[in-house]
Amino acid sequence: MCLFYLISFLLFHPNYCAIKKYTNYTLYRGVPVNKSHLNFFNSLSEMFDVNFWTPPGSLYKPIDFVLAPGDKKAFLKMAEEYDVYLSTLIADVQRAFDMQRVKSYIRRNLGSFDWNDFYRINDIYNWLKDLKDKYPEFVKVESIGTTYEKRPILAVHVTLPGSKLRSKVIVEGGIHAREWIGPCFVTYMLQQILDSPKSNNSNLKDIALTYEWFFVPVLNPDGYEYTHTNNRLWRKNRNNEYGVDLNRNFDHAFGTVGVSFSHYEDTYCGAKAFSEKETIAMSHFVRNHSKHLEYYLAFHSYGQAMILPYANTRAHMENFDTVAAMAKQAADHIALRYNTRYVYGTAYDTVGYVTSGVSGCWVKETFSVPYVLTFELPDRGQYGFALPNEKITPTCIETMDGVLSLLKPRTKIYDKLRHEHRGLDDGQRTKFLDKLVILFNVCLFVIVRFD
Ligand SMILES: [Zn+2]
C-alpha cells in the first residue's frame, strides 16, 4: 500500500515529475513571407506539441520551434501544403543539450569557477559568497527576496575604492530559466569589474570606477535549477506546476499585448502585475537604488539584439534616438572586432513582435532611467539555448567589449548624452542663479540707498 502511495506521489506531484527528455525532438526554423504562412505558424501550437524558441512575429522574421518526433511527419506534410520556407537547425535537440557541460564549483577556490562551463544555482551562489569573503571591503552580497521553492535571490553590490561618481548600474540576468548564457555573462561582467584595478585595460578601469554596480545574476533561481534537474526548456518561475513568465509580470502595460493568459503557455503573464515573489523582490530592489540609477541592463538569449524600450509599442518613445545611437556604436564595435552582428531597436524593430510587462520598460518609465537595454545574447539560432561550452568565453568577451562601449565615460557622445540627460537640472540651476543675482542686486540697492 505504501509503495502505491509513493508511486502515485512521484507520478502526479508536479515537483517530482520525471525528467523531460528531448531525444529526437527537432529544432526547425520557418520564415513567413505572406499572411497565410504567418497564420500557419500561429496555429502550430493548436495542432502539435510545439515549443517556440522564437515565437511568430511579423513577416520575414524567423520563427524557431521544437517539435516532438511523433508530430514531425504530419507537420512536414502540412508545411509542404502551405509551401512554407523551412530549415532544420538542430536534428536532435537532446543531443545538443547533452553536450552542454555543467561543472561543480569548489568552495573557497575562486579559480574553480570559470567561463568554460555552466553551473548549478548553488555553485553560482557559493561563488558569490566566496567573492564577498575575498573582497569584504567593496563587495556586498544580499538576498533581495525568497522564491516559491525557498531559495534566496542574491544580489551583489560593488563599489570599488576610489569610485568617482554616484551613478548606478543595475545588471539583471537569468529571468528566463533556460537562457543559460545570461547568468554566465552577468557573472563574467562582475568578475571583470572586480579585476579592473589590476587590469591593463584603462577603459575598463575608468568605467569600473565611474559607477556603483548592482548585479542580480539569476533573478529566477527556481526556474534555472529546474532546467538543470527536470526540463531543460523551462522558461518561467516555479509558482505552482505551471509557473509565470517573470518578464511579462512587471507593471508596465501589464497584460495588454504579447502575453498569454493560459497558465500552461510559456508567456503566461500571471494573475496581475507583480503577482510573483521574484518580480516583487526585484521591484523593491530597483526602487531602493533608483536614485542616480543611470543604466539598467538585462541579459537574455538568443538572437543577437539590443532591445530598447518600450516593448509594447512600435513607436520610438522618449530618448530612443539617443540610446539607439549608443546601441549602434556598441553593435558596430562588436561587429568590427569580432564579426558578431547585432541588430538594435525596439522589440518590434528587432524580434518582430510587441509585448508587455517587461522589467526594463517598467524601470525606465517608473524611475526615468535614461539608458535601459535588453540584450539577446548569441547566437542567431545555430545552437539557440543549446549554446556549446566553447562559445561561453568568446560570447562573454565580445559582449563585455560592447557593454564597455555603451558605458564609455569620456567620449564626446557620452558627454553629450550626460548633458542631455541632465538638461533639466542645468535649467533649474540657471533659474536659481538668476534669482541669486536679483537678490544680490536688491541687497546692494538697499545698502547703497540707506547707507
Ligand atoms: Zn529571455
Boltz pocket constraint, residues with backbone or C-beta under 6 A from the ligand:
constraints:
  - pocket:
      binder: B
      contacts: [[A, 176], [A, 179], [A, 299], [A, 300], [A, 301]]
      max_distance: 6.0
